[in-house]
Amino acid sequence: MMNNVLVVDNDQAMLRSLTSLLQSQGGFLNVLSATHGSQALTIMRKMPVRIVITAIRVPEVDGFELVARLAREYPATKVIVMTNESKPLLRARIKQFPSAVYLDQTHDLSMLTKRVFTELQIDYGGQVRGINLSSFLQMMALETRSCTLKVSSKDQFGFLWLEQGELIAARNAEKSGKDAALQILAWKNVFIDIDYAPRQIKREISIPLMMLILESGQLDDEMRSESTNHRQHERYELLVALDFDIEQMTRHCYLRDISLGGAYIETDHDIGIGESITLSLSSPVLRSNCSVDATVVRKDSRGIGILFKLSGPHQGKMIQAMIDGSLALPPSHSNRVEPYQGAPAAS
């Protein structure tokens, strides 16, 4: 079941703060928002929501009325009531609803994410990025860890379940078991969210991890060969922080892969397909910088794919210099299987 968490608050600043706080806690939460009670109830009717976080004073439906309706109509949904008031009468009114808990907005805000994960029975172990997934799984095998991993890459995600270091099950949007594991192992530039809470998962995979990694590498080589034959320009992986301009505003982003024809960048900003942006590129090799115009040709939940509009030879040289730099990345950024060299820091 998807861990949908709904935040309800008519204070836009507080709504943004709470949703950003929860979204920063990795990929196990799907955070929704509403500015009033009627909107919240509409969302509840459309999809299952595990937790509702609400202020007492929300328009259209009184805060206590919203809590009462949620307790009556959705008794399995936990309701966390955030308020600045700490009067005993207020706490007593909230406690009359079995599914509701009270958090002081001033003193208990730091406990909110911990409370959410506890209610969802998630023992969150942080998020890891910038490491080859195969190397990370080898580390978990050496440490005989049991956990659930949510692996995300661009607009796709899947789950891997480990038991005492062994990969026992896998799921993604299309497949399960070994087939899903092979697909997930082939993903690039992954985010790995870790849940150490014990799960009762039926074993679907009996093949040793190293055999799966080797088979995934062979499949990836075949896919790369086919992709190269169909693409006009070969694509290269890299991780570079840079800026881009859109509508007279400068935004920050991460360049994740690049070709002579375009690139993929990670950004939290909502940019539509067909919009134009201007990237600021620089190269220590060329000791220069330049601007490159681009058009957004695709988008997903993590970023956008862009098509370059080159207007001069210097821009092409700059992009080629960045590609040459990506070919010199250390093995941890490569798709090849490398022995694990040390534990990455989990954010």
TORVO-522656 format. One record per atom (N, C-alpha, C): residue in three letters; x, y, z. Coordinates in steps of 0.1 Angstrom, whole numbers, padded with zeros to 4 digits, always signed. Each point is the difference from the previous one (the first is absolute). Layout:
BEGIN
ALAXYZ
...
% end
This chain:
BEGIN
MET+0008-0012+0000
MET-0008+0012+0000
MET+0009+0012+0000
MET-0004+0010-0008
MET+0008+0012-0001
MET-0001+0008+0013
ASN+0011+0006+0005
ASN+0000+0007+0012
ASN-0004+0015-0003
ASN-0013+0002-0003
ASN-0005+0014-0002
ASN-0001+0007+0013
VAL+0005+0012+0000
VAL-0001+0009+0012
VAL-0005+0013-0005
LEU-0011+0004+0006
LEU-0007+0012-0004
LEU+0002+0011+0011
VAL+0004+0012-0005
VAL+0002+0012+0009
VAL-0011+0010-0003
VAL-0007+0004+0010
VAL-0011+0010-0002
VAL+0003+0012+0009
ASP+0001+0012-0007
ASP+0003+0012+0007
ASP-0003+0012-0009
ASN-0008+0010+0005
ASN-0003+0011-0008
ASN+0011+0011+0000
ASP+0010-0002+0008
ASP+0012+0008+0000
ASP+0010-0005-0010
GLN+0001+0007-0011
GLN+0008-0005-0011
GLN+0015-0002+0004
ALA+0005+0009+0008
ALA+0014-0001+0004
ALA+0002-0013+0009
MET-0009-0002+0009
MET+0001-0012+0008
MET-0003-0013-0008
LEU-0009+0001-0010
LEU-0003-0011-0009
LEU+0013-0004-0008
ARG+0007+0010-0005
ARG+0012-0003-0008
ARG+0011-0005+0009
SER+0001+0005+0013
SER+0010-0005+0009
SER-0002-0014+0004
LEU-0012-0004+0003
LEU-0003-0014+0004
LEU+0002-0009-0012
THR-0005+0003-0012
THR+0001-0009-0011
THR+0015-0001-0004
SER+0008+0011+0001
SER+0014-0001-0004
SER+0007-0009+0010
LEU-0003+0002+0013
LEU+0006-0008+0011
LEU-0002-0015-0003
LEU-0012-0004-0003
LEU-0003-0014-0002
LEU+0006-0005-0013
GLN-0001+0008-0011
GLN+0006-0004-0012
GLN+0015-0002+0001
SER+0007+0007+0009
SER+0014-0001+0001
SER+0004-0013+0007
GLN-0009-0008+0005
GLN+0003-0012+0008
GLN+0000-0012-0009
GLY+0003+0001-0013
GLY+0002-0012-0008
GLY-0012-0003-0008
GLY+0000-0012-0006
GLY-0010-0004-0010
GLY-0011-0009+0006
PHE-0001-0003+0013
PHE-0010-0008+0005
PHE-0014+0007+0002
LEU+0000+0013-0001
LEU-0012+0008+0003
LEU-0004+0006-0014
ASN-0013+0000-0002
ASN-0006+0007-0011
ASN-0008+0012+0006
VAL+0005+0012+0000
VAL-0006+0011+0008
VAL-0010+0008-0009
LEU-0012+0001+0005
LEU-0011+0007-0006
LEU-0003+0012+0008
SER-0007+0010-0006
SER-0003+0012+0008
SER-0014+0006-0003
ALA-0006+0006+0009
ALA-0013+0007-0002
ALA+0000+0012+0009
THR-0007+0010-0005
THR-0001+0013+0007
THR-0013+0002+0009
HIS-0009-0010-0002
HIS-0012+0001+0008
HIS-0006-0014+0002
GLY-0010-0001+0009
GLY-0005-0013+0004
GLY-0008-0007-0011
SER-0007+0008-0008
SER-0008-0006-0011
SER+0009-0006-0011
GLN+0011+0007-0003
GLN+0010-0006-0009
GLN+0006-0012+0005
ALA+0003-0001+0013
ALA+0006-0011+0007
ALA-0009-0012-0001
LEU-0013+0002+0002
LEU-0010-0011-0001
LEU-0001-0005-0014
THR+0001+0009-0010
THR-0001-0005-0014
THR+0012-0009-0003
ILE+0012+0004+0005
ILE+0012-0008-0002
ILE-0002-0014+0006
MET-0006+0000+0012
MET-0001-0012+0008
MET-0010-0010-0008
ARG-0010+0006-0007
ARG-0009-0009-0007
ARG+0006-0006-0012
LYS+0011+0006-0006
LYS+0006-0004-0012
LYS+0011-0010+0002
MET+0006+0000+0012
MET+0012-0009+0002
MET+0002-0003+0014
PRO+0006-0012+0003
PRO+0002-0003+0014
PRO+0011+0009+0006
VAL-0003+0005+0012
VAL+0010+0009+0007
VAL+0003-0006+0014
ARG+0013-0002+0003
ARG+0004-0007+0012
ARG-0001+0010+0012
ILE+0005+0012-0003
ILE+0001+0010+0011
ILE-0004+0014-0005
VAL-0008+0007+0008
VAL-0004+0014-0003
VAL+0007+0009+0011
ILE+0007+0010-0004
ILE+0005+0010+0009
ILE-0007+0013-0002
THR-0007+0005+0010
THR-0009+0012-0002
THR+0002+0010+0011
ALA-0003+0012-0003
ALA-0001+0011+0010
ALA-0015+0000+0005
ILE-0002+0006+0012
ILE-0013+0000+0005
ILE-0009+0010-0008
ARG+0006+0011-0004
ARG-0007+0010-0007
ARG+0002-0001-0015
VAL-0009-0007-0007
VAL+0000+0000-0014
VAL-0014+0004-0005
PRO-0001+0007-0012
PRO-0012+0006-0004
PRO-0010-0011-0006
GLU-0012+0004-0002
GLU-0011-0008-0006
GLU-0005-0011+0009
VAL+0009-0008+0005
VAL-0003-0010+0010
VAL+0008+0003+0012
ASP-0007+0002+0012
ASP+0007+0003+0012
ASP+0010-0011+0003
GLY+0012+0004+0007
GLY+0010-0009+0003
GLY-0005-0012+0008
PHE-0007+0002+0010
PHE-0005-0011+0008
PHE-0011-0008-0008
GLU-0008+0007-0008
GLU-0009-0008-0008
GLU+0007-0009-0010
LEU+0011+0005-0006
LEU+0008-0008-0009
LEU+0006-0012+0008
VAL+0005+0002+0011
VAL+0006-0011+0008
VAL-0011-0010+0004
ALA-0012+0005+0003
ALA-0011-0009+0004
ALA-0005-0008-0012
ARG-0001+0006-0012
ARG-0004-0007-0012
ARG+0010-0010-0004
LEU+0013+0003+0001
LEU+0010-0010-0003
LEU+0000-0012+0009
ALA-0002+0003+0013
ALA-0001-0011+0010
ALA-0012-0009-0003
ARG-0011+0006-0004
ARG-0013-0007-0003
ARG+0001-0007-0013
GLU+0004+0006-0011
GLU+0000-0005-0013
GLU+0012-0008-0004
TYR+0012+0003+0006
TYR+0012-0006-0003
TYR+0008-0004+0013
PRO-0006-0009+0008
PRO+0006-0003+0013
PRO+0014-0006-0001
ALA+0004-0006-0011
ALA+0013-0006-0001
ALA+0011+0011-0003
THR-0004+0012-0004
THR+0009+0011-0003
THR+0004+0007+0013
LYS+0013+0001+0002
LYS+0005+0007+0012
LYS+0000+0015-0003
VAL-0005+0008+0010
VAL-0001+0014-0002
VAL+0009+0007+0010
ILE+0010+0008-0005
ILE+0009+0007+0009
ILE-0004+0015+0000
VAL-0004+0005+0011
VAL-0005+0014+0001
VAL+0011+0009+0005
MET+0004+0009-0008
MET+0010+0010+0003
MET-0006+0013+0004
THR+0004+0005+0012
THR-0006+0013+0005
THR+0010+0007+0009
ASN-0001+0013+0000
ASN+0009+0008+0009
ASN-0006+0001+0014
GLU-0012-0004+0002
GLU-0007+0000+0013
GLU+0003-0012+0008
SER+0002+0001+0013
SER+0003-0012+0008
SER-0009-0001+0012
LYS-0012+0006-0001
LYS-0010+0000+0011
LYS-0005-0014+0002
PRO-0002-0004+0013
PRO-0005-0013+0004
PRO-0013-0004-0007
LEU-0009+0010-0001
LEU-0013-0002-0006
LEU+0002-0004-0015
LEU+0009+0006-0007
LEU+0002-0003-0014
LEU+0006-0014-0002
ARG+0009-0003+0009
ARG+0006-0014-0001
ARG-0011-0011+0003
ALA-0009+0004+0010
ALA-0010-0010+0003
ALA-0010-0002-0011
ARG-0003+0011-0007
ARG-0009-0002-0012
ARG+0006-0008-0011
ILE+0013+0001-0002
ILE+0007-0008-0010
ILE+0000-0014+0004
LYS+0003-0003+0013
LYS+0001-0014+0004
LYS-0013-0007+0000
GLN-0011+0006-0002
GLN-0013-0007+0000
GLN-0001-0008-0013
PHE+0009+0003-0010
PHE+0000-0007-0013
PHE+0011-0011+0001
PRO-0003-0013-0001
PRO+0010-0010+0002
PRO+0011+0001-0011
SER-0003+0005-0012
SER+0010+0000-0011
SER+0008+0012+0000
ALA-0002+0010+0009
ALA+0006+0013+0000
ALA+0011+0001+0011
VAL+0011+0007-0004
VAL+0011+0003+0010
VAL+0003+0015-0001
TYR+0005+0005+0011
TYR+0003+0014+0001
TYR+0015+0003+0000
LEU+0004+0010-0009
LEU+0014+0004+0001
LEU+0000+0015+0001
ASP+0008+0005+0009
ASP+0002+0015+0001
ASP+0009+0005-0011
GLN-0006+0009-0008
GLN+0007+0005-0012
GLN+0013+0007+0004
THR+0001+0006+0012
THR+0012+0007+0004
THR+0011-0009+0006
HIS-0004-0010+0008
HIS+0010-0008+0006
HIS+0002-0014-0006
ASP-0010-0005-0007
ASP+0001-0014-0004
ASP+0002-0002-0015
LEU+0002+0012-0007
LEU+0002-0001-0015
LEU+0011-0009-0004
SER+0011+0000+0008
SER+0012-0009-0003
SER-0004-0015+0001
MET-0011-0003+0007
MET-0004-0014+0002
MET-0009-0004-0011
LEU-0005+0009-0009
LEU-0010-0004-0009
LEU+0004-0011-0009
THR+0011+0001-0007
THR+0004-0011-0009
THR+0002-0013+0007
LYS+0006+0000+0012
LYS+0002-0012+0008
LYS-0014-0006+0003
ARG-0010+0008+0003
ARG-0013-0005+0003
ARG-0006-0006-0012
VAL+0001+0007-0012
VAL-0006-0005-0012
VAL+0006-0014-0004
PHE+0013-0001+0001
PHE+0007-0013-0003
PHE-0004-0011+0010
THR-0002+0004+0012
THR-0004-0010+0010
THR-0014-0005-0002
GLU-0009+0009-0003
GLU-0014-0004-0003
GLU+0000-0009-0012
LEU+0008+0002-0010
LEU+0001-0008-0012
LEU+0008-0012+0001
GLN+0006-0002+0012
GLN+0009-0011+0003
GLN+0011-0001-0009
ILE+0007+0012-0002
ILE+0011+0001-0009
ILE+0012+0003+0009
ASP+0011-0008+0000
ASP+0012+0003+0007
ASP+0010+0006-0010
TYR-0002+0013-0002
TYR+0007+0007-0011
TYR+0015+0000+0002
GLY+0008-0005-0009
GLY+0014+0000+0001
GLY+0007+0010-0009
GLY-0007+0010-0006
GLY+0006+0010-0008
GLY-0001-0002-0014
GLN+0006+0009-0008
GLN+0000-0001-0015
GLN+0015+0000-0004
VAL+0003-0008-0010
VAL+0014-0001-0005
VAL-0001+0003-0015
ARG+0010+0007-0005
ARG+0000+0003-0014
ARG+0015+0001-0004
GLY+0003+0000-0013
GLY+0014+0001-0005
GLY+0008-0012+0001
ILE-0007-0012+0002
ILE+0008-0013+0001
ILE-0007-0010-0009
ASN+0008-0008-0006
ASN-0005-0011-0009
ASN-0009-0009+0008
LEU-0012-0003-0004
LEU-0009-0009+0007
LEU+0006-0013+0003
SER+0007-0006-0010
SER+0006-0013+0002
SER+0010+0000+0012
SER+0008+0011+0001
SER+0010+0001+0010
SER-0007+0001+0014
PHE-0011+0008+0000
PHE-0008+0002+0013
PHE-0006-0014+0004
LEU-0005-0008-0009
LEU-0006-0012+0004
LEU+0011-0010+0005
GLN+0012+0001-0006
GLN+0011-0008+0005
GLN+0004+0004+0015
MET-0001+0013+0003
MET+0003+0004+0013
MET-0011-0006+0010
MET-0013+0001-0004
MET-0010-0005+0008
MET+0001-0015+0002
ALA+0005-0007-0010
ALA+0002-0014+0001
ALA+0011-0003+0010
LEU+0011+0007-0001
LEU+0011-0002+0010
LEU-0004+0003+0014
GLU-0009+0009+0002
GLU-0004+0003+0014
GLU-0013-0008+0004
THR-0004-0009-0009
THR-0012-0009+0002
THR-0012+0008+0005
ARG-0003+0011-0007
ARG-0011+0009+0004
ARG-0013-0005-0005
SER-0010+0002+0008
SER-0014-0002-0004
SER-0007+0013-0001
CYS-0006+0003-0012
CYS-0006+0013-0002
CYS-0008+0000-0013
THR-0008+0011-0001
THR-0007+0003-0013
THR+0007+0012-0006
LEU+0003-0001-0013
LEU+0006+0011-0007
LEU-0009+0005-0011
LYS-0003+0013+0000
LYS-0008+0006-0011
LYS+0011+0007-0009
VAL+0001-0005-0012
VAL+0009+0005-0010
VAL-0007+0008-0010
SER+0005+0013-0002
SER-0006+0009-0009
SER+0010+0005-0010
SER-0005+0001-0013
SER+0009+0005-0010
SER-0009+0008-0010
LYS+0002+0013-0001
LYS-0008+0009-0008
LYS-0015-0003+0003
ASP-0008-0005-0010
ASP-0014-0001+0003
ASP-0005-0014+0003
GLN+0009-0008+0005
GLN-0003-0014+0003
GLN+0005-0004+0014
PHE-0007-0009+0006
PHE+0005-0005+0013
PHE-0004-0015+0002
GLY+0007-0006+0009
GLY-0003-0014+0003
GLY+0005-0003+0014
PHE-0003-0012+0005
PHE+0003-0004+0013
PHE+0009-0013+0000
LEU+0010-0001+0008
LEU+0008-0012+0003
LEU-0001-0003+0014
TRP-0002-0013+0003
TRP-0001-0005+0014
TRP+0012-0009+0003
LEU+0008+0003+0010
LEU+0011-0007+0004
LEU-0003-0007+0014
GLU+0005-0012+0001
GLU-0001-0008+0012
GLU+0013-0006+0004
GLN+0006+0005+0010
GLN+0014-0005+0004
GLN+0009+0002-0011
GLY-0001+0011-0008
GLY+0009+0003-0011
GLY-0004-0006-0013
GLU-0009-0009+0000
GLU-0004-0007-0012
GLU-0012+0007-0007
LEU+0001+0002-0013
LEU-0011+0006-0007
LEU-0011-0010-0002
ILE-0012+0002+0006
ILE-0010-0011+0000
ILE-0012+0004-0008
ALA-0002+0013-0003
ALA-0012+0004-0008
ALA+0002+0014-0006
ALA-0007+0002-0011
ALA+0001+0013-0007
ALA-0013+0003-0007
ARG-0003+0013-0001
ARG-0012+0005-0007
ARG+0003+0013-0007
ASN-0006+0002-0011
ASN-0001+0013-0007
ASN-0013+0001-0006
ALA-0002+0011-0008
ALA-0013+0002-0006
ALA-0004-0011-0010
GLU+0009-0007-0006
GLU-0003-0010-0010
GLU+0002-0014+0004
LYS+0010-0003+0009
LYS+0003-0014+0002
LYS+0002-0003+0015
SER+0002-0012+0004
SER+0004-0004+0013
SER+0010-0011+0000
GLY+0006-0003+0011
GLY+0010-0011+0001
GLY+0013+0003-0007
LYS+0005-0010-0006
LYS+0013+0001-0007
LYS+0000+0011-0011
ASP-0011-0001-0008
ASP-0001+0010-0011
ASP+0001+0014+0004
ALA-0008+0003+0011
ALA+0001+0014+0006
ALA+0013+0003+0005
ALA+0007-0009+0007
ALA+0013+0002+0005
ALA+0010+0004-0011
LEU+0000-0008-0011
LEU+0009+0003-0011
LEU-0003+0014-0006
GLN-0012+0004-0001
GLN-0003+0013-0005
GLN+0005+0011+0009
ILE-0002-0001+0013
ILE+0004+0010+0010
ILE+0015+0001+0000
LEU+0007-0011+0000
LEU+0014+0000+0000
LEU+0006+0007-0011
ALA-0007+0001-0011
ALA+0005+0007-0012
ALA-0002+0015+0000
TRP-0007+0005+0010
TRP-0003+0014+0001
TRP+0012+0008+0003
LYS+0001+0013-0005
LYS+0011+0009+0003
LYS-0003+0011+0009
ASN+0010+0006+0006
ASN-0002+0012+0009
ASN-0012-0002+0009
VAL+0001-0010+0008
VAL-0012-0004+0009
VAL+0001+0007+0013
PHE-0012+0002+0006
PHE-0002+0004+0014
PHE-0004-0013+0007
ILE+0006-0002+0012
ILE-0004-0012+0007
ILE-0005+0004+0014
ASP-0013-0003+0003
ASP-0006+0003+0013
ASP+0000-0013+0008
ILE+0004+0000+0012
ILE+0001-0012+0008
ILE-0010+0000+0012
ASP-0007-0012+0001
ASP-0009-0002+0011
ASP+0004-0013+0007
TYR+0005+0001+0013
TYR+0005-0011+0007
TYR-0011-0007+0008
ALA-0013+0004-0001
ALA-0010-0007+0007
ALA-0002-0014-0005
PRO-0002-0010+0009
PRO-0001-0014-0005
PRO-0013-0002-0008
ARG+0001-0007-0011
ARG-0012-0003-0008
ARG-0001-0015-0003
GLN-0012-0005-0001
GLN-0003-0014-0003
GLN-0002+0000-0016
ILE+0011-0003-0007
ILE+0000-0001-0014
ILE+0002-0014-0005
LYS-0008-0005-0009
LYS+0002-0013-0006
LYS+0012+0000-0009
ARG+0008-0010+0001
ARG+0012-0001-0009
ARG-0004-0002-0014
GLU+0005+0008-0009
GLU-0003-0001-0015
GLU+0013-0003-0007
ILE+0012+0003+0006
ILE+0012-0001-0007
ILE+0009-0009+0008
SER+0006-0010-0007
SER+0009-0010+0006
SER+0014+0000-0006
ILE+0002+0009-0010
ILE+0013+0001-0006
ILE+0009+0009+0008
PRO+0013-0004+0002
PRO+0009+0008+0007
PRO+0001+0014-0006
LEU+0003+0010+0009
LEU+0000+0014-0004
LEU+0010+0002-0011
MET+0013-0005+0001
MET+0010+0002-0010
MET-0004-0005-0014
MET-0007-0011+0000
MET-0005-0005-0013
MET-0010+0009-0006
LEU-0009+0006+0008
LEU-0009+0010-0005
LEU+0007+0012-0005
ILE+0010+0005+0007
ILE+0008+0012-0004
ILE+0007-0003-0014
LEU+0006-0011-0001
LEU+0007-0003-0013
LEU-0010-0001-0011
GLU-0012-0007+0002
GLU-0010-0001-0010
GLU-0005+0014-0004
SER-0002+0008+0010
SER-0005+0014-0003
SER+0010+0007-0008
GLY+0013-0001+0003
GLY+0010+0006-0008
GLY+0000-0004-0014
GLN-0002-0013-0003
GLN-0001-0005-0014
GLN-0012+0006-0007
LEU-0011+0001+0007
LEU-0012+0006-0007
LEU+0002+0014-0002
ASP+0007+0007+0009
ASP+0002+0015-0002
ASP+0009+0002-0012
ASP+0010-0008-0002
ASP+0009+0001-0011
ASP-0008-0001-0013
GLU-0010-0010-0001
GLU-0008-0002-0011
GLU-0009+0013-0003
MET-0006+0005+0011
MET-0009+0011-0001
MET+0008+0013-0005
ARG+0012+0001+0005
ARG+0009+0012-0004
ARG+0003-0001-0015
SER+0003-0012-0004
SER+0003-0002-0014
SER-0012+0004-0009
GLU-0012-0005+0004
GLU-0012+0003-0008
GLU-0003+0015+0001
SER+0002+0006+0012
SER-0003+0014+0001
SER+0009+0009-0008
THR+0013-0004-0001
THR+0010+0008-0008
THR-0004-0001-0015
ASN-0005-0011-0004
ASN-0004-0002-0014
ASN-0012+0009-0004
HIS-0009+0003+0010
HIS-0012+0008-0003
HIS+0002+0014+0003
ARG+0009+0004+0009
ARG+0002+0014+0003
ARG+0008+0008-0010
GLN-0003+0012-0002
GLN+0008+0008-0009
GLN+0013+0004+0007
HIS+0000+0002+0013
HIS+0012+0003+0008
HIS+0001-0009+0012
GLU+0011-0005+0003
GLU+0002-0009+0012
GLU-0001+0009+0012
ARG-0006-0006+0011
ARG-0002+0007+0012
ARG+0010-0004+0011
TYR+0005+0009+0008
TYR+0010-0002+0010
TYR-0005+0004+0014
GLU+0003-0007+0010
GLU-0005+0003+0014
GLU+0010+0009+0006
LEU-0005+0009+0008
LEU+0008+0009+0008
LEU-0008+0006+0011
LEU+0006+0007+0009
LEU-0007+0008+0011
LEU+0006+0013+0001
VAL-0006+0011-0005
VAL+0006+0013+0001
VAL-0011+0010+0005
ALA+0003+0008+0010
ALA-0009+0010+0004
ALA+0002+0013-0008
LEU-0011+0005-0005
LEU+0000+0012-0008
LEU-0013+0008+0001
ASP+0000+0012-0007
ASP-0011+0009+0001
ASP-0007+0000-0014
PHE-0013+0004+0000
PHE-0006+0003-0013
PHE-0010+0011+0002
ASP-0002+0008-0010
ASP-0009+0011+0000
ASP-0013-0003-0007
ILE-0011+0004+0006
ILE-0013-0002-0006
ILE-0009+0012+0004
GLU-0006+0007-0009
GLU-0009+0011+0003
GLU+0007+0010+0009
GLN+0012+0004-0003
GLN+0008+0010+0008
GLN+0003-0004+0014
MET-0001-0013+0003
MET+0004-0005+0013
MET+0011-0010-0001
THR+0009-0001+0009
THR+0011-0010+0000
THR-0004-0011+0010
ARG+0001-0012-0005
ARG-0003-0012+0008
ARG+0013-0009+0001
HIS+0000-0008+0010
HIS+0011-0010+0002
HIS-0005-0014-0004
CYS+0009-0008-0005
CYS-0004-0014-0004
CYS+0013-0008+0000
TYR-0002-0013-0004
TYR+0010-0010-0001
TYR+0000-0006-0014
LEU+0010+0000-0007
LEU+0001-0006-0013
LEU+0004-0015+0002
ARG-0009-0009-0004
ARG+0002-0014+0003
ARG+0006-0008-0012
ASP-0004+0003-0012
ASP+0006-0006-0012
ASP+0000+0010-0011
ILE+0008-0002-0010
ILE+0002+0010-0011
ILE+0004-0007-0013
SER-0004+0006-0011
SER+0005-0005-0013
SER+0002+0013-0008
LEU+0005-0001-0012
LEU+0002+0011-0009
LEU-0013+0007-0004
GLY-0011-0008+0002
GLY-0013+0006-0004
GLY-0009+0005+0011
GLY+0003-0005+0012
GLY-0009+0005+0011
GLY+0005-0006+0014
ALA-0009+0001+0010
ALA+0005-0004+0013
ALA-0013-0003+0009
TYR+0003-0006+0011
TYR-0011-0002+0011
TYR+0005+0008+0012
ILE-0009+0008+0006
ILE+0004+0007+0012
ILE-0010-0002+0011
GLU+0004-0002+0012
GLU-0008-0001+0012
GLU-0004+0014+0005
THR-0013+0003+0002
THR-0004+0013+0005
THR-0013-0002+0007
ASP-0003+0008+0011
ASP-0012-0001+0007
ASP-0010+0010-0006
HIS+0004+0008-0009
HIS-0009+0011-0006
HIS-0009-0006-0011
ASP-0012+0005+0000
ASP-0010-0005-0009
ASP+0002+0007-0014
ILE+0005-0007-0009
ILE+0003+0005-0014
ILE-0007-0009-0010
GLY-0008+0007-0009
GLY-0008-0008-0009
GLY+0007-0003-0013
ILE-0005-0011-0006
ILE+0006-0004-0013
ILE-0002+0011-0010
GLY+0010+0003-0008
GLY+0000+0011-0010
GLY+0005+0013+0005
GLU+0002+0002+0013
GLU+0006+0012+0006
GLU+0015+0000-0004
SER+0006+0013+0000
SER+0014+0002-0003
SER+0007+0004+0013
ILE+0012-0005+0001
ILE+0009+0003+0011
ILE+0014+0003-0006
THR+0008+0007+0008
THR+0014+0003-0004
THR+0009-0005+0011
LEU+0009-0010-0003
LEU+0009-0006+0009
LEU+0013+0008+0000
SER+0006+0001+0012
SER+0013+0006+0002
SER+0010-0011+0001
LEU+0009-0003-0010
LEU+0009-0010+0001
LEU+0014+0005+0001
SER+0009-0008+0007
SER+0014+0004+0001
SER+0009-0012-0001
SER+0012+0002-0003
SER+0010-0011-0001
SER+0013+0004+0005
PRO+0006-0007+0010
PRO+0013+0003+0005
PRO+0011-0003-0011
VAL-0003-0009-0009
VAL+0009-0004-0010
VAL+0002+0012-0010
LEU-0012+0005-0005
LEU+0000+0011-0009
LEU+0003+0014+0007
ARG-0002+0000+0013
ARG+0002+0012+0008
ARG-0010+0011-0005
SER-0012-0004-0003
SER-0010+0010-0005
SER-0014-0005+0004
ASN-0009+0009-0003
ASN-0014-0004+0002
ASN-0009+0006-0011
CYS-0012-0005-0001
CYS-0008+0005-0011
CYS-0015-0003+0004
SER-0009+0005-0007
SER-0015-0002+0002
SER-0005-0008-0012
VAL-0008-0010+0003
VAL-0006-0008-0011
VAL-0015-0001+0002
ASP-0007+0004-0010
ASP-0015+0000+0000
ASP-0004-0015-0003
ALA-0012-0003+0007
ALA-0005-0014-0002
ALA-0015+0001+0001
THR-0007-0010-0005
THR-0014-0002+0000
THR-0004-0013+0008
VAL-0009+0001+0009
VAL-0005-0011+0008
VAL-0008-0010-0009
VAL+0004-0012-0002
VAL-0007-0010-0008
VAL-0006-0011+0007
ARG+0003-0002+0013
ARG-0007-0010+0008
ARG+0002+0004+0015
LYS-0008-0005+0009
LYS+0001+0003+0014
LYS-0005-0012+0008
ASP+0005-0002+0012
ASP-0005-0010+0009
ASP+0001+0006+0014
SER-0002-0009+0010
SER-0001+0005+0014
SER+0013+0006+0006
ARG+0011-0003-0006
ARG+0013+0004+0005
ARG+0006+0011-0009
GLY-0003+0002-0012
GLY+0006+0010-0008
GLY-0005+0000-0014
ILE+0008+0006-0009
ILE-0004+0002-0014
ILE+0011-0005-0010
GLY-0005-0004-0012
GLY+0009-0002-0011
GLY+0000+0012-0009
ILE+0012+0004-0005
ILE+0001+0012-0008
ILE+0007-0003-0013
LEU-0003+0008-0010
LEU+0006-0001-0013
LEU+0008+0013-0002
PHE+0013-0001-0003
PHE+0008+0012-0001
PHE-0003+0007-0013
LYS+0001+0014+0000
LYS-0001+0008-0012
LYS+0014+0008-0001
LEU+0009-0007-0007
LEU+0014+0006+0000
LEU+0001+0011-0011
SER+0006+0010+0004
SER+0001+0012-0010
SER+0015+0003-0004
GLY+0009-0008+0005
GLY+0014+0003-0003
GLY+0009-0012+0003
PRO+0012-0001-0006
PRO+0009-0011+0003
PRO+0005-0001+0014
HIS+0002+0012+0007
HIS+0005+0000+0014
HIS-0010-0008+0009
GLN-0013+0000-0003
GLN-0009-0007+0008
GLN+0002-0015-0001
GLY+0002-0004-0013
GLY+0002-0014-0002
GLY+0013-0005+0006
LYS+0011+0008+0000
LYS+0012-0003+0007
LYS-0002-0002+0015
MET-0008+0009+0005
MET-0003+0000+0015
MET-0007-0013+0004
ILE-0010-0004-0008
ILE-0007-0012+0003
ILE+0009-0013-0002
GLN+0009+0001-0010
GLN+0009-0011-0002
GLN+0010-0001+0012
ALA+0004+0011+0005
ALA+0009+0000+0011
ALA-0007-0006+0013
MET-0013+0003+0001
MET-0007-0006+0012
MET-0001-0015-0002
ILE-0003-0005-0013
ILE+0000-0014-0003
ILE+0013-0007+0003
ASP+0011+0007-0004
ASP+0013-0006+0002
ASP+0003-0001+0015
GLY-0005+0010+0008
GLY+0001-0001+0014
GLY-0007-0011+0007
SER-0012-0003-0006
SER-0009-0011+0005
SER+0007-0014-0002
LEU+0008-0001-0010
LEU+0007-0013-0003
LEU+0011-0002+0010
ALA+0004+0010+0007
ALA+0011-0002+0010
ALA-0006-0001+0014
LEU-0013-0002+0002
LEU-0006-0002+0013
LEU+0006-0012+0007
PRO+0000-0001+0013
PRO+0005-0012+0007
PRO-0010-0011-0001
PRO+0005-0013+0003
PRO-0008-0011-0003
PRO-0014+0000+0007
SER-0001+0007+0012
SER-0013-0001+0007
SER-0011+0006-0008
HIS+0003+0009-0010
HIS-0010+0005-0009
HIS-0002-0008-0013
SER+0008-0010-0001
SER-0002-0009-0012
SER-0010-0010+0002
ASN-0005-0006-0011
ASN-0010-0010+0000
ASN+0007-0014+0003
ARG+0013-0001+0000
ARG+0007-0012+0002
ARG+0000-0004+0015
VAL+0000-0013+0002
VAL+0000-0006+0014
VAL+0014+0003+0006
GLU+0001+0006+0011
GLU+0012+0003+0007
GLU-0001-0006+0014
PRO+0011-0005+0006
PRO+0000-0004+0014
PRO-0004+0012+0009
TYR-0007-0003+0010
TYR-0004+0011+0009
TYR+0012+0005+0008
GLN+0002+0013+0001
GLN+0012+0006+0006
GLN-0003+0007+0013
GLY-0012+0001+0004
GLY-0003+0007+0012
GLY-0014+0005+0001
ALA-0006+0002+0012
ALA-0014+0003+0001
ALA-0002+0015-0003
PRO-0010+0003-0009
PRO-0004+0013-0003
PRO-0007+0007+0012
ALA+0000+0013+0000
ALA-0007+0007+0010
ALA-0015+0001-0004
ALA-0008-0003+0010
ALA-0015+0000-0003
ALA-0005+0014+0005
SER-0007+0007-0008
SER-0005+0013+0004
SER-0013-0002+0008
% end
